[in-house]
Amino acid sequence: QVQLVESGGALVQPGGSLRLSCAASGFTFSRSTMNWYRQAPGKERELVATISRTGSTTNYGDSVKGRFTISRDNAKNTVHLEMNSLKPEDTAVYYCNAREIWWDYWGQGTQVTVSS
């Protein structure tokens, strides 16, 4: 059974930091590109960051470049999203996604709220 379980979401003040984690199981994690998406109320789901199978290549959405960092640990089947200099517009549900030609798996999401 495939599972992606996100954690780390919280209420944080503007300018603060959070680290999201996603624990994967039920598929060959090291063979999957991993992504973080987010969806704010009333908006479409947005790709935040992508990391390649080995972690050698990362890509970020324009709105988070320079502030967010995606990383993975293939030995522990986990992917992380380090978020710094958080802004109110970063408020959203953040989803972990595993996608290759053969699969497309999603977690249940974790809420991040940036507010004073």
C-alpha positions as CSV (number, residue, x, y, z in Angstrom):
1,Q,0.0,0.0,0.0
2,V,1.4,3.3,-1.1
3,Q,1.6,6.0,1.5
4,L,2.9,9.6,1.5
5,V,2.6,11.2,4.9
6,E,3.3,14.9,5.3
7,S,4.2,16.5,8.6
8,G,5.5,19.8,9.9
9,G,2.8,22.2,9.0
10,A,2.0,24.9,11.5
11,L,1.0,28.5,12.2
12,V,4.1,30.7,11.8
13,Q,4.7,34.5,11.8
14,P,5.8,36.3,8.7
15,G,9.6,36.0,8.3
16,G,9.6,32.7,10.1
17,S,10.7,29.3,9.0
18,L,9.3,25.8,8.8
19,R,10.5,22.4,7.7
20,L,8.0,20.0,6.1
21,S,8.7,16.3,5.9
22,C,7.1,13.6,3.8
23,A,7.6,9.9,4.7
24,A,7.1,7.5,1.8
25,S,6.3,3.8,1.7
26,G,4.9,1.2,-0.6
27,F,6.9,2.0,-3.7
28,T,10.6,2.3,-4.7
29,F,11.2,5.8,-3.4
30,S,14.7,6.1,-4.9
31,R,13.2,5.6,-8.4
32,S,10.8,8.5,-8.1
33,T,10.9,12.2,-8.8
34,M,9.5,13.9,-5.8
35,N,7.5,17.1,-5.7
36,W,6.0,19.5,-3.3
37,Y,2.8,21.3,-4.3
38,R,0.6,23.8,-2.5
39,Q,-3.0,24.9,-2.8
40,A,-4.4,28.1,-1.2
41,P,-8.1,28.6,-0.7
42,G,-9.8,29.5,-4.0
43,K,-6.6,28.9,-6.0
44,E,-5.3,26.2,-8.2
45,R,-2.7,23.7,-7.0
46,E,0.8,25.1,-7.6
47,L,4.1,23.3,-8.1
48,V,6.5,24.5,-5.4
49,A,9.6,22.4,-5.8
50,T,10.9,19.3,-7.6
51,I,13.8,17.0,-6.8
52,S,15.3,14.3,-9.0
53,R,15.7,10.7,-8.0
54,T,19.2,11.1,-6.8
55,G,18.7,14.6,-5.4
56,S,21.2,16.0,-7.9
57,T,18.7,18.3,-9.6
58,T,16.2,20.6,-8.0
59,N,13.8,23.1,-9.4
60,Y,11.6,25.7,-7.8
61,G,8.6,27.8,-8.5
62,D,9.4,31.5,-9.1
63,S,7.5,32.5,-6.0
64,V,9.7,30.5,-3.6
65,K,13.1,30.7,-5.3
66,G,15.8,31.6,-2.8
67,R,13.5,31.0,0.2
68,F,12.6,27.3,0.0
69,T,14.9,24.3,-0.3
70,I,13.9,20.7,-1.2
71,S,16.0,17.8,-0.2
72,R,15.6,14.0,0.1
73,D,17.1,11.1,2.0
74,N,16.8,7.9,-0.1
75,A,18.0,5.8,2.8
76,K,15.1,6.9,4.9
77,N,12.5,7.3,2.1
78,T,11.9,10.9,3.1
79,V,11.7,14.3,1.3
80,H,11.8,17.6,3.0
81,L,10.9,21.2,2.2
82,E,12.8,23.8,4.2
83,M,10.9,27.1,4.1
84,N,12.5,30.4,5.1
85,S,11.4,34.0,5.1
86,L,7.8,32.9,5.0
87,K,5.2,35.3,3.7
88,P,1.4,35.4,4.2
89,E,1.0,34.4,0.6
90,D,2.7,31.1,1.4
91,T,-0.3,30.1,3.4
92,A,-1.7,26.9,1.8
93,V,-2.1,23.2,2.2
94,Y,1.2,21.6,1.1
95,Y,1.2,18.3,-0.6
96,C,3.9,15.7,-1.2
97,N,3.8,14.1,-4.6
98,A,5.7,11.1,-6.2
99,R,5.5,11.0,-9.9
100,E,7.1,9.0,-12.7
101,I,5.7,7.6,-16.0
102,W,4.3,4.6,-14.1
103,W,2.8,6.3,-11.0
104,D,1.4,9.5,-9.5
105,Y,1.0,9.4,-5.8
106,W,-0.2,12.1,-3.4
107,G,-0.2,12.7,0.3
108,Q,-3.1,14.1,2.3
109,G,-1.5,17.5,2.8
110,T,-0.3,19.6,5.7
111,Q,-1.5,23.1,6.5
112,V,0.9,26.0,6.6
113,T,-0.5,29.3,7.8
114,V,1.7,32.4,7.8
115,S,0.1,35.1,9.9
116,S,0.9,37.6,12.7
